[in-house]
Amino acid sequence: MKYSQATNYALHTMLHFVALPQGKTIGVQQLAELQGLSPTYLSKILTRLVKADLIESTPGIHGGYRLTRNKADLSFLEVIHAIEGTGSLFQGGVGHHHDGCLIEHVMMSAEQQMEAYLRERKLIELVDHLVEFLERDPLWSTKVDT
């Protein structure tokens, strides 16, 4: 499993979705402003999140994006996999890889433990901290379709 800057932005973006009231939408421009990103760059991340069925695009005057899943169930690992895929961090060395490789065993075990931890951690655990931060931003309420 890899973890790029795009994954970092995706996790922050999904945290904003989890903080939204149920069924509410938010536009790409507003999300980009909240994170200091270009809307074009964020759109590419949102496309991956849509393809992973974590969010959906809603057309119309009050359109934007919204969660497709129960916010309480959304794990860090699901977002990471949506952006990075499910490939392994560890690639065995050329010429040194064989069945029963001790190093590969240790590395794969560590990766499995990390994935289990990220699967259990839910984005909703951080919402209270985000809401406290956003309440200090007077523009937050104007950036969310109510």
KEKOL-961680 format. One line per field, with one value per residue (C-alpha): residue in three letters; x, y, z. Coordinates in Angstrom, 3 decimals, padded with zeros to 6 digits. Layout:
N
residu: (ALA | ...)
u: (X | ...)
v: (Y | ...)
w: (Z | ...)
***
This chain:
146
residu: (MET | LYS | TYR | SER | GLN | ALA | THR | ASN | TYR | ALA | LEU | HIS | THR | MET | LEU | HIS | PHE | VAL | ALA | LEU | PRO | GLN | GLY | LYS | THR | ILE | GLY | VAL | GLN | GLN | LEU | ALA | GLU | LEU | GLN | GLY | LEU | SER | PRO | THR | TYR | LEU | SER | LYS | ILE | LEU | THR | ARG | LEU | VAL | LYS | ALA | ASP | LEU | ILE | GLU | SER | THR | PRO | GLY | ILE | HIS | GLY | GLY | TYR | ARG | LEU | THR | ARG | ASN | LYS | ALA | ASP | LEU | SER | PHE | LEU | GLU | VAL | ILE | HIS | ALA | ILE | GLU | GLY | THR | GLY | SER | LEU | PHE | GLN | GLY | GLY | VAL | GLY | HIS | HIS | HIS | ASP | GLY | CYS | LEU | ILE | GLU | HIS | VAL | MET | MET | SER | ALA | GLU | GLN | GLN | MET | GLU | ALA | TYR | LEU | ARG | GLU | ARG | LYS | LEU | ILE | GLU | LEU | VAL | ASP | HIS | LEU | VAL | GLU | PHE | LEU | GLU | ARG | ASP | PRO | LEU | TRP | SER | THR | LYS | VAL | ASP | THR)
u: (000.000 | 001.338 | 000.470 | 000.863 | -000.037 | -003.207 | -004.210 | -003.599 | -005.916 | -008.490 | -008.565 | -009.042 | -011.730 | -013.594 | -013.391 | -015.244 | -017.926 | -018.294 | -018.699 | -021.548 | -025.127 | -026.675 | -027.700 | -026.044 | -023.785 | -020.669 | -019.102 | -015.595 | -014.841 | -015.801 | -013.842 | -010.812 | -011.008 | -011.252 | -008.015 | -006.150 | -006.086 | -006.770 | -010.274 | -008.783 | -006.452 | -009.172 | -011.547 | -009.136 | -009.201 | -012.998 | -013.232 | -011.336 | -013.572 | -016.665 | -015.257 | -014.716 | -018.377 | -017.473 | -019.138 | -021.463 | -021.941 | -025.346 | -026.299 | -028.403 | -028.386 | -027.824 | -025.581 | -022.170 | -020.841 | -022.119 | -021.376 | -022.864 | -022.023 | -022.902 | -020.427 | -019.912 | -018.558 | -016.083 | -012.530 | -009.170 | -008.201 | -011.117 | -010.065 | -006.419 | -007.359 | -009.592 | -006.603 | -003.632 | -005.115 | -004.431 | -000.826 | 001.712 | 004.343 | 006.895 | 008.443 | 010.836 | 014.390 | 015.268 | 017.192 | 016.587 | 012.894 | 011.843 | 009.103 | 009.414 | 011.511 | 011.953 | 012.197 | 009.070 | 007.234 | 008.134 | 007.286 | 003.954 | 003.010 | 003.755 | 001.683 | -001.238 | -001.151 | -001.109 | -004.035 | -006.004 | -005.431 | -006.501 | -009.546 | -010.683 | -010.094 | -013.096 | -013.041 | -016.003 | -013.639 | -012.094 | -015.257 | -015.571 | -012.040 | -012.784 | -016.088 | -014.341 | -011.826 | -014.470 | -016.669 | -013.884 | -014.223 | -017.203 | -017.301 | -017.906 | -021.681 | -021.769 | -019.717 | -022.166 | -025.475 | -028.066)
v: (000.000 | 003.412 | 006.792 | 009.809 | 013.482 | 012.745 | 010.251 | 012.872 | 015.282 | 012.529 | 011.729 | 015.402 | 015.736 | 012.696 | 014.083 | 017.171 | 014.920 | 013.017 | 016.332 | 017.431 | 016.913 | 013.762 | 014.200 | 017.621 | 018.369 | 020.453 | 021.638 | 021.097 | 024.817 | 024.991 | 021.853 | 023.194 | 026.503 | 024.742 | 022.879 | 025.494 | 023.271 | 023.905 | 022.761 | 020.963 | 018.884 | 018.141 | 017.092 | 014.290 | 013.052 | 013.311 | 011.249 | 008.417 | 008.643 | 008.467 | 005.419 | 003.748 | 004.486 | 006.510 | 009.683 | 010.650 | 013.703 | 015.354 | 017.696 | 020.822 | 024.222 | 022.739 | 020.005 | 018.998 | 015.866 | 013.842 | 010.585 | 007.379 | 005.399 | 005.407 | 007.904 | 005.791 | 002.916 | 004.831 | 003.705 | 005.276 | 002.145 | 002.455 | 005.981 | 004.973 | 002.058 | 004.341 | 006.548 | 004.185 | 000.818 | -002.312 | -003.001 | -003.982 | -001.610 | -004.387 | -005.671 | -008.568 | -008.134 | -009.517 | -012.757 | -013.046 | -013.893 | -017.477 | -019.301 | -018.877 | -015.682 | -014.550 | -010.847 | -010.924 | -012.671 | -009.903 | -007.110 | -008.630 | -009.187 | -005.535 | -004.385 | -006.589 | -005.132 | -001.585 | -002.323 | -003.899 | -000.779 | 001.566 | -000.620 | -000.254 | 003.512 | 005.482 | 009.040 | 009.895 | 009.635 | 012.961 | 014.900 | 016.680 | 018.075 | 019.221 | 020.823 | 022.793 | 024.041 | 024.898 | 026.732 | 029.293 | 029.769 | 032.106 | 031.069 | 027.352 | 027.724 | 029.610 | 026.925 | 024.116 | 023.745 | 023.833)
w: (000.000 | -000.977 | 000.473 | -001.821 | -001.490 | -003.494 | -000.796 | 001.868 | 000.031 | -000.512 | 003.205 | 004.064 | 001.395 | 002.686 | 006.214 | 004.966 | 003.458 | 006.730 | 008.580 | 006.307 | 007.481 | 005.996 | 002.344 | 001.920 | -001.014 | -001.464 | -004.710 | -005.965 | -005.807 | -002.133 | -001.281 | -003.121 | -001.237 | 002.116 | 001.381 | -000.632 | -003.734 | -007.374 | -008.355 | -011.383 | -009.217 | -006.684 | -009.505 | -010.424 | -006.837 | -006.694 | -009.894 | -008.200 | -005.142 | -007.370 | -009.205 | -005.825 | -004.980 | -001.895 | -003.177 | -005.999 | -008.152 | -008.093 | -010.942 | -010.752 | -009.158 | -005.706 | -007.066 | -005.960 | -004.327 | -001.405 | 000.363 | -000.976 | 002.129 | 005.786 | 007.253 | 010.374 | 008.274 | 006.115 | 006.916 | 006.195 | 004.254 | 001.821 | 000.888 | 000.534 | -001.723 | -003.822 | -004.633 | -004.507 | -005.374 | -003.386 | -004.400 | -001.790 | -000.394 | -000.425 | -003.611 | -003.105 | -004.425 | -007.843 | -007.571 | -003.838 | -003.907 | -003.346 | -001.506 | 002.222 | 002.040 | 005.638 | 004.811 | 002.678 | 005.515 | 007.988 | 005.543 | 004.528 | 008.169 | 008.962 | 005.999 | 007.021 | 010.541 | 009.181 | 006.854 | 009.684 | 011.784 | 008.946 | 008.208 | 011.822 | 012.014 | 010.777 | 009.477 | 011.701 | 014.695 | 013.598 | 012.770 | 016.118 | 015.708 | 012.152 | 013.143 | 015.916 | 013.364 | 010.761 | 013.262 | 013.458 | 009.660 | 009.088 | 005.430 | 006.174 | 006.444 | 003.137 | 001.413 | 002.162 | 000.337 | 003.126)
***
